[in-house]
Each structure stands twice: as structure tokens, then as C-alpha cells.
Amino acid sequence: MGVVEKTENVRPKGLGIRHVQTLLLFLAMLLAFTMRVNMSIAIVAMTTKTNESAQIFDWSHSVQSIILSSFFWGYVILQIPGGELVRRIGGKWLITISVSINALVSIFLPLAASVGGWKLVCGCRILQGLTQAFVYPTMHHLISQWVPLEEKGLLSTLIYAGAQLGIALQLIVGGFIASAWGWPSIFYINGSLGAVWTVAYLIFGSASPEQSRFISSEELLYIQKSLGRVGEQKRLPTPWRKILTCLPFWAVIVAHCGQNWGFFTLMTEMPSYMNKVLGFEIKSNGVLSALPYLAMYALSFPMGTLTDLILKKDCLSVTNTRKLFNSIGHWGPAIGLIGLSFTSADNMILAVTMLTISVGINAGQYTGYLLVHIDLAPNFSASLMSITNFLANIVSIIAPLVCGFIINDEEDPAEWRKVFFVASAIYFCCNLFFILFATSERQSWNEPEETDPEVELKTTNTTTTLATNVKH
């Protein structure tokens, strides 16, 4: 909020330090997600009898589901505190802590599996989840510090696209690594790359342009003018009661929870399905599992462009545009999963096509419910995201566990069909709730009036504190 200067802002020519920060954050997002999903591909090799020298574990599907969901036990805990920690500690140190600890744990994880079995593996994954809870709040914060308004669309998209690309690359490379050098190498390579990134970021990364040792005065002035860093920044108290009683916001929560159920069911269970039911080799498994995420990565850019075009041409209101793309992102995968469930194991091309459609078209959610946080209340969008992400990631824990309870025989297509039907139903119902109750209209509590009880309480407390300080 603050006062923005109305003078002309000249963009420096060529690449600058802000582009270096963009690249580093893109790599951080990519590495974070490779270490988030590496267990999904590694666990297939860890539990499949082969001639390789690496240790093989006799874990039931229920135990495997517990391992796969354990990451999110830690991830959920620090979701809401993560935003406050970013403000207090700073974005640079939290993203460094997140990637470096994930890297160290990845290197240690094969030994943990050998010494402590699946329980110690769960402990490692919980620790990785705890530190990755900082990733999204930190990215939001660093983007707000570094990315000029004129470049926010492109540079922010490049950073966040690292997540889907990280998933795809891990699934592709993981299969080849496991086949060539054994499953422990997946974790060793992830950890080593994370360590290299940590050193690079400690040297070249910075919490803000003002703290950078490498930025030119011209680029610094350009960013400061663009972001309006002039004048005192007004801090509003968060109207928690009004947020939690806002029906459109609950529609966003429901949509986010539906998204996580479907997405994480696919992300954590699909490698096992392709191996046990479709009979794909571990090497092919990784490549074919990555295709849907590459499709999602590719489709995110044209969908974003189409959203801007619809709004520019005034074809639909903002609310209806959000609902349209969220419906594409949720009902599209619901239909694809139903088709996948009836695809025979001997029709590999159709199975891969349906899977790619199910995940790829999910890119519609990027311009659906994810933007409604900002539409409803831009002043409190970070708080809204922390709440929805907290609740949605509880769903991320539950989804793989439900799959574990449903599936007793991993080679039975009928049991997998139940999993796909449940995910389709949740996608459909959650998006229907979003269509009925969501809106992109700015909420009145985005800028609380002075007479608002929550503002009055904050003001009273502040006045009392100031008076006490004056007396002393």
C-alpha cells in the first residue's frame, strides 16, 4: 500500500540481477519438488525384486501409502506459521534452510531405510515436509521484493513453473537412475544438486534488491519505483472473523481441497499403478509418468494467455472466467480418470493418453481458484493462501491413506478403478460448490474501516502501547 511515485520508470537494458534471482528461485522450486516426489518413483524400485545390489524392502501397499503421505504430515504443521516466519526471518534464509535440509535428508535417507526401516524413512520425510512448508510463503515474499510489476506475469510464471518441471524431470530421470545405479542414487543425486544450489544461492541470492551486493543503482531504482517503495507502508490487522465467515472464501477452500485430493492421488499412486497394473518397466514408468506433468507445464502458459484475452475482450466477467477455467481444471481430469479406469492394461497408448489428459488439463486451476484469493482481498491474499493451503494439505495426507485402504491387491484393476472414481467424484463435487458460491468481487473487509471492532481493538492496543512507551 504506500504511495507510488508517478515519474516515468525506465527499464534497464539487458539482463539484470533480478533475472539471476528468478533463475535461482526457479531452480529452488524445481529442486524442492524433485525431492518432494522422488519417493514416488523410488519406492517402486525399493519394493520390486530385481537383480540389483541395493536392498529391497517387503513393504505392503498400506505401508507404502503411509510413507508417501508422511511428507505432508510435516508440511501441514508449519503452513500458517510459515508466512509469519518469512516476515521475521526473511525470505533468503528460509528458502536456504528449506532446500539445504531437504538435500541433507535426501543423502541420509538410504541409510535411514537400511537401519531404521520404514518408520525412520517416515521420520525423514516428515522433516522434509516441515522445511518445505516455507517454500510457497518464501516464494511469494521474494517475488514481491524482486519482481517489478511490469514483469511480474512472466517472471513469476517462470519461477512457479519449476514445480511441474521438477516433478516431470524427477519421474523421467529417476527411473533411469534406479535402473542403472540402484534406487539409493536417486536420493544421493537429489541431495548433491540441492547442496550445490545452496552454495550458489548463499553467494548470489539476496532477500531484497536493497541487500544485494551485485545489483546496479539503475536496476535498484527501477525495481523500487515499480513496486512503489515510497512512503510509510500501512499495516492492517487481519480480520480473521470476517475471513472465516465468508462463504466465497469457503468455496475457494473446497476447490483447493478437491484439487489436492485429485492431484496428489495421481502424483503419489500413479507410478505404482503403471508398474503393477499396466506392467511398465521401471525405466519406462518414469518417462511415461512424467508426460502428464510436462503437459500441465506446457498448458499453463496458453491458459494464462487465454484468461487475459477473455478479460481484455470483456467476453466474461472475472468471476465467470475463474469458474470456467477451474471447471476445465477439475471436471476435465474427472472425465479423464473415469476413462482411465476403464482402459485395458494391454492398450498402453490409450492409457497414457487418458492419464496425460487427466493431469495436463488440470493446468486450468492456475487461473481458477488460485487467483480468487487475490480477487477477494489482495491485502490479505497471503493469509487466505496460508489457510487454504493448510486445509488442502491435510487432504494431501488423507488421499494416499484412503488409496492404501481401498487397494488390497495392487494388480487388480477393479480396486484401482475405485480409487479413480473417488477422485473423480471429489473433483466434480468440489468444483460444483465453487461454481455455486465463489465470486471474484472485492470483499468489504479487504480494507477494514476504523469502526470495525477488530480494527478498533488493534488501534486501542497500539495506542496503549505508545502511551506506555511515552511514560517510560
VOGU-3710 file (C-alpha; in Angstrom, 3 decimals, decimal comma):
1> mgvvektenv> 0,000/0,000/0,000  2,246/3,115/0,302  2,468/5,982/-2,177  3,639/5,193/-5,699  5,654/7,840/-7,479  4,163/8,980/-10,792  7,507/9,598/-12,524  8,475/7,632/-15,616  10,201/4,378/-14,782  12,884/3,322/-17,264
11> rpkglgirhv> 13,672/-0,396/-17,535  17,433/-1,103/-17,646  18,619/-2,736/-20,847  19,610/-6,388/-20,934  19,541/-8,920/-18,115  19,962/-7,875/-14,514  20,337/-9,279/-11,022  16,557/-9,690/-10,795  16,856/-12,259/-13,577  19,589/-14,061/-11,650
21> qtlllflaml> 17,240/-14,199/-8,653  14,471/-15,521/-10,920  16,739/-18,312/-12,148  17,829/-19,222/-8,620  14,241/-19,306/-7,347  13,145/-21,339/-10,378  15,873/-23,879/-9,558  14,863/-23,847/-5,886  11,282/-24,655/-6,806  12,429/-27,338/-9,237
31> laftmrvnms> 14,737/-28,997/-6,687  12,170/-28,750/-3,892  9,651/-30,640/-5,983  12,141/-33,245/-7,197  12,866/-34,021/-3,539  9,159/-33,922/-2,755  8,245/-36,579/-5,342  11,414/-38,688/-5,517  9,914/-41,215/-3,117  7,007/-41,829/-5,502
41> iaivamttkt> 9,357/-43,247/-8,144  11,983/-44,675/-5,763  9,511/-46,704/-3,700  8,641/-48,790/-6,766  12,300/-49,827/-7,094  12,657/-50,201/-3,313  9,863/-52,782/-3,183  10,363/-54,591/-6,523  12,621/-57,656/-6,591  15,396/-57,239/-9,156
51> nesaqifdws> 18,985/-58,358/-9,617  20,408/-55,066/-8,394  22,620/-54,988/-5,326  20,535/-52,342/-3,500  18,443/-53,543/-0,575  14,807/-54,422/-1,337  12,047/-53,987/1,266  8,957/-56,130/1,746  6,551/-53,270/2,478  2,812/-53,729/1,977
61> hsvqsiilss> 0,863/-51,222/-0,084  -0,579/-49,758/3,130  2,923/-49,144/4,499  3,975/-47,615/1,182  0,969/-45,285/1,345  1,951/-44,212/4,861  5,473/-43,422/3,636  4,157/-41,455/0,675  1,790/-39,413/2,841  4,260/-38,797/5,697
71> ffwgyvilqi> 5,858/-35,855/3,867  2,606/-33,950/4,236  2,369/-34,585/7,971  5,258/-32,166/8,421  4,245/-29,957/5,524  0,860/-29,151/7,063  2,126/-28,187/10,513  4,080/-25,079/9,506  1,798/-23,804/6,738  0,194/-20,927/8,653
81> pggelvrrig> 3,275/-20,058/10,775  5,362/-20,040/7,579  4,097/-16,635/6,485  4,955/-15,062/9,828  8,400/-16,675/9,844  9,127/-15,199/6,414  8,322/-11,732/7,733  10,521/-12,171/10,807  13,480/-14,100/9,389  13,460/-13,087/5,742
91> gkwlitisvs> 12,966/-14,983/2,512  16,623/-15,729/1,748  17,324/-17,666/4,903  14,099/-19,645/4,915  14,456/-20,867/1,331  18,098/-21,726/2,062  17,060/-23,699/5,141  14,343/-25,465/3,191  16,486/-26,639/0,266  19,623/-27,413/2,298
101> inalvsiflp> 17,844/-29,533/4,922  15,921/-31,380/2,207  19,239/-32,060/0,484  20,896/-33,404/3,632  17,920/-35,610/4,444  17,880/-36,981/0,884  21,523/-38,009/1,182  20,849/-39,662/4,570  17,598/-41,400/3,556  19,017/-44,651/2,044
111> laasvggwkl> 20,966/-45,261/5,258  17,841/-44,483/7,282  15,871/-47,084/5,324  18,551/-49,709/5,881  18,984/-49,024/9,602  15,533/-47,977/10,767  13,150/-49,371/8,159  10,001/-47,632/7,040  9,480/-45,814/10,360  12,769/-43,929/10,107
121> vcgcrilqgl> 12,037/-43,234/6,433  8,774/-41,632/7,557  10,737/-39,533/10,048  12,987/-38,276/7,246  10,021/-37,431/5,042  8,291/-35,583/7,893  11,411/-33,430/8,372  11,498/-32,681/4,647  7,831/-31,714/4,775  8,382/-29,420/7,760
131> tqafvyptmh> 11,064/-27,419/5,970  9,261/-27,383/2,607  6,321/-25,673/4,314  8,383/-22,498/3,874  8,687/-22,803/0,087  5,474/-21,140/-1,095  5,344/-18,325/1,520  9,006/-17,612/0,786  8,461/-17,552/-2,970  5,530/-15,140/-2,564
141> hlisqwvple> 7,665/-12,890/-0,378  10,776/-12,914/-2,589  8,736/-12,271/-5,724  7,116/-9,295/-4,003  10,599/-7,966/-3,202  12,357/-8,612/-6,506  9,911/-8,742/-9,418  8,787/-5,403/-10,939  5,071/-5,042/-11,656  5,779/-4,722/-15,390
151> ekgllstliy> 7,479/-8,156/-15,421  5,515/-9,970/-12,738  3,476/-12,142/-15,099  6,418/-13,621/-16,985  8,995/-13,904/-14,194  6,530/-15,245/-11,612  5,281/-17,856/-14,071  8,856/-18,937/-14,778  9,506/-19,400/-11,064  6,370/-21,363/-10,225
161> agaqlgialq> 6,628/-23,474/-13,400  9,691/-25,016/-11,794  7,356/-27,153/-9,668  5,771/-29,054/-12,560  9,052/-29,293/-14,439  10,711/-30,657/-11,299  8,079/-33,370/-10,984  8,448/-34,322/-14,647  12,249/-34,409/-14,599  12,339/-36,462/-11,399
171> livggfiasa> 9,944/-39,029/-12,797  11,930/-39,286/-16,045  15,433/-39,352/-14,612  14,527/-41,327/-11,501  13,583/-44,404/-13,497  16,860/-44,429/-15,426  18,928/-43,775/-12,300  17,225/-46,595/-10,392  17,779/-48,999/-13,297  21,416/-48,007/-13,817
181> wgwpsifyin> 22,800/-47,448/-10,305  20,097/-48,576/-7,886  17,404/-46,631/-6,050  19,737/-45,017/-3,428  21,336/-42,992/-6,236  18,053/-41,116/-6,717  18,397/-39,621/-3,246  22,164/-39,069/-3,479  21,881/-37,105/-6,733  18,927/-35,016/-5,480
191> gslgavwtva> 20,807/-34,192/-2,301  24,024/-33,277/-4,118  22,218/-30,929/-6,507  20,466/-29,309/-3,553  23,825/-28,751/-1,854  25,272/-27,116/-4,993  22,226/-24,822/-5,236  22,604/-23,858/-1,567  26,198/-22,705/-2,094  25,230/-20,757/-5,231
201> ylifgsaspe> 22,301/-19,054/-3,506  24,336/-18,086/-0,453  26,745/-16,323/-2,813  24,384/-14,724/-5,336  20,975/-14,749/-3,634  19,555/-11,850/-1,662  16,450/-11,171/0,417  15,777/-7,912/-1,450  17,352/-5,630/-4,070  18,437/-3,247/-1,311
211> qsrfisseel> 20,529/-6,008/0,287  22,138/-7,285/-2,913  25,890/-6,781/-3,337  25,720/-7,135/-7,125  22,774/-5,006/-8,246  23,400/-1,768/-10,106  21,965/1,516/-8,848  19,978/1,799/-12,098  18,282/-1,590/-11,655  17,685/-0,954/-7,954
221> lyiqkslgrv> 15,911/2,332/-8,701  13,828/0,659/-11,422  12,573/-2,043/-9,039  11,914/0,399/-6,199  9,885/2,723/-8,416  7,938/-0,146/-9,960  6,990/-1,601/-6,569  6,183/1,809/-5,073  8,578/1,627/-2,162  7,995/5,238/-1,215
231> geqkrlptpw> 6,341/6,426/1,963  5,143/4,595/5,036  3,559/1,189/4,475  0,212/0,924/6,234  -0,321/-2,341/8,102  -3,871/-3,544/8,526  -4,932/-6,033/11,203  -6,119/-9,313/9,716  -9,949/-9,594/10,030  -9,909/-13,299/10,939
241> rkiltclpfw> -13,564/-13,472/11,955  -14,791/-11,992/8,655  -12,443/-14,177/6,646  -13,664/-17,365/8,307  -17,335/-16,422/7,888  -17,008/-15,515/4,198  -18,875/-18,072/2,033  -16,959/-17,269/-1,199  -13,730/-17,921/0,684  -15,046/-21,311/1,799
251> avivahcgqn> -15,754/-22,034/-1,861  -12,051/-21,439/-2,513  -11,145/-23,760/0,370  -13,357/-26,520/-1,023  -11,905/-26,094/-4,523  -8,345/-26,193/-3,166  -9,084/-29,354/-1,174  -10,627/-31,038/-4,225  -7,597/-30,068/-6,294  -5,165/-31,580/-3,799
261> wgfftlmtem> -7,108/-34,832/-3,471  -7,073/-35,484/-7,214  -3,579/-34,163/-7,906  -1,796/-35,941/-5,070  -3,668/-39,188/-5,641  -2,208/-39,168/-9,135  1,240/-37,939/-8,123  1,826/-40,476/-5,353  -0,009/-43,522/-6,709  0,444/-43,377/-10,484
271> psymnkvlgf> 3,964/-44,894/-10,628  2,692/-47,942/-8,699  -0,410/-48,224/-10,904  1,642/-48,098/-14,096  4,030/-50,737/-12,764  1,588/-53,163/-11,123  -1,448/-52,923/-13,434  -0,102/-51,708/-16,766  3,134/-53,660/-16,399  5,527/-50,883/-17,389
281> eiksngvlsa> 9,205/-51,379/-16,623  10,706/-49,001/-14,049  12,622/-47,155/-16,799  9,509/-46,645/-18,942  7,443/-45,993/-15,817  9,380/-42,814/-15,046  9,208/-41,464/-18,577  5,506/-42,161/-19,017  4,662/-40,868/-15,542  6,353/-37,573/-16,445
291> lpylamyals> 4,351/-36,942/-19,613  1,251/-35,623/-17,767  3,312/-33,087/-15,807  5,099/-31,926/-18,935  1,655/-31,454/-20,485  0,499/-29,476/-17,445  3,660/-27,352/-17,614  3,091/-26,659/-21,310  -0,642/-25,926/-20,997  -0,245/-23,478/-18,107
301> fpmgtltdli> 1,115/-20,749/-20,400  -1,600/-20,744/-23,120  -4,324/-21,000/-20,468  -2,919/-17,955/-18,712  -2,771/-16,071/-22,002  -6,330/-17,084/-22,876  -7,542/-15,882/-19,471  -6,014/-12,441/-20,059  -7,509/-12,326/-23,549  -11,034/-13,171/-22,327
311> lkkdclsvtn> -10,877/-10,439/-19,696  -9,333/-7,926/-22,108  -12,080/-8,537/-24,683  -14,697/-8,415/-21,892  -16,179/-11,743/-23,048  -16,857/-12,867/-19,470  -16,757/-11,307/-16,026  -13,769/-12,044/-13,815  -15,901/-14,351/-11,649  -17,184/-16,372/-14,600
321> trklfnsigh> -13,714/-16,565/-16,136  -12,348/-18,042/-12,899  -15,217/-20,544/-12,795  -14,729/-21,500/-16,449  -11,048/-22,323/-16,083  -11,495/-24,008/-12,726  -14,153/-26,221/-14,340  -11,705/-27,085/-17,113  -9,053/-27,830/-14,496  -11,308/-30,015/-12,306
331> wgpaigligl> -14,036/-31,551/-14,466  -11,570/-32,293/-17,265  -9,456/-34,557/-15,015  -12,628/-36,108/-13,546  -13,682/-37,266/-17,014  -10,139/-38,364/-17,845  -9,868/-40,500/-14,711  -13,134/-42,277/-15,483  -11,817/-43,036/-18,952  -8,521/-44,239/-17,491
341> sftsadnmil> -10,276/-46,606/-15,091  -11,928/-48,464/-17,993  -8,788/-48,623/-20,129  -7,478/-52,160/-20,539  -3,926/-52,948/-19,482  -2,929/-54,017/-22,997  -3,856/-50,627/-24,531  -0,809/-48,648/-23,455  -1,317/-45,718/-25,846  -4,875/-45,045/-24,676
351> avtmltisvg> -3,895/-45,403/-21,005  -1,059/-42,889/-21,334  -3,308/-40,536/-23,327  -6,048/-40,570/-20,681  -3,518/-40,059/-17,904  -1,867/-37,178/-19,748  -5,251/-35,522/-20,293  -6,226/-36,011/-16,640  -3,160/-34,215/-15,317  -2,356/-31,848/-18,194
361> inagqytgyl> -5,760/-30,178/-18,375  -5,547/-29,620/-14,618  -3,495/-26,535/-15,543  -6,834/-24,701/-15,645  -6,716/-24,400/-11,851  -3,826/-21,906/-12,136  -6,248/-19,314/-13,500  -9,192/-20,653/-11,487  -9,471/-20,788/-7,710  -5,790/-19,923/-7,167
371> lvhidlapnf> -6,396/-16,347/-8,298  -9,570/-15,853/-6,265  -7,520/-15,340/-3,089  -6,222/-12,138/-4,683  -9,609/-11,212/-6,164  -11,383/-11,401/-2,816  -8,869/-9,484/-0,722  -5,476/-8,525/-2,180  -4,447/-7,022/1,160  -4,821/-10,394/2,864
381> saslmsitnf> -4,147/-12,804/-0,019  -1,141/-14,332/1,781  -3,261/-15,082/4,842  -6,006/-16,566/2,682  -3,499/-18,779/0,885  -1,966/-19,997/4,140  -5,402/-21,080/5,386  -6,465/-22,867/2,190  -3,060/-24,497/1,741  -3,116/-25,724/5,341
391> lanivsiiap> -6,510/-27,383/4,962  -5,840/-28,651/1,440  -2,630/-30,343/2,507  -4,452/-32,202/5,243  -6,346/-33,671/2,306  -2,968/-34,492/0,721  -2,273/-36,689/3,742  -5,643/-38,393/3,663  -5,780/-39,180/-0,075  -2,861/-41,684/-0,226
401> lvcgfiinde> -4,058/-43,297/3,014  -7,520/-43,841/1,531  -5,865/-45,393/-1,512  -3,998/-47,734/0,820  -7,224/-48,843/2,493  -9,061/-49,315/-0,811  -6,338/-51,288/-2,572  -5,575/-54,721/-1,154  -4,342/-56,246/-4,402  -2,175/-53,809/-6,354
411> edpaewrkvf> -2,544/-55,857/-9,530  -6,361/-55,767/-9,520  -7,666/-53,082/-11,954  -11,089/-53,135/-10,244  -9,605/-51,840/-6,988  -7,729/-49,072/-8,780  -10,998/-48,193/-10,529  -12,487/-47,400/-7,105  -9,609/-45,019/-6,397  -10,164/-43,208/-9,705
421> fvasaiyfcc> -13,935/-42,988/-9,171  -13,457/-41,457/-5,717  -11,033/-38,859/-7,112  -13,428/-38,047/-9,989  -16,372/-37,600/-7,624  -14,374/-35,271/-5,373  -13,188/-33,221/-8,355  -16,779/-32,879/-9,585  -18,446/-32,030/-6,255  -15,790/-29,559/-5,111
431> nlffilfats> -15,888/-27,641/-8,373  -19,704/-27,597/-8,295  -19,539/-25,973/-4,850  -17,031/-23,462/-6,248  -19,324/-22,616/-9,174  -22,320/-22,070/-6,875  -20,700/-19,952/-4,165  -17,434/-18,422/-5,383  -17,057/-14,838/-6,532  -14,205/-12,559/-7,560
441> erqswnepee> -15,852/-9,435/-6,180  -13,652/-7,477/-3,791  -14,792/-8,052/-0,192  -15,572/-5,118/2,083  -13,193/-6,427/4,764  -10,245/-6,050/2,386  -9,891/-2,523/3,776  -11,408/-2,541/7,288  -13,000/0,704/8,359  -11,900/2,442/11,510
451> tdpevelktt> -15,207/1,499/13,159  -14,597/-2,201/12,608  -14,335/-3,915/16,040  -11,182/-5,790/15,013  -9,547/-2,560/13,844  -10,669/-0,724/16,963  -9,150/-3,429/19,146  -5,867/-3,227/17,231  -5,871/0,573/17,398  -6,624/0,562/21,135
461> nttttlatnv> -3,799/-1,857/21,814  -1,392/0,203/19,717  -2,400/3,461/21,440  -1,968/1,887/24,874  1,474/0,612/23,943  2,550/4,026/22,639  1,282/5,766/25,771  3,172/3,323/27,962  6,343/3,890/25,978  5,988/7,666/26,324
471> kh> 5,590/7,402/30,105  8,752/5,368/30,361
//
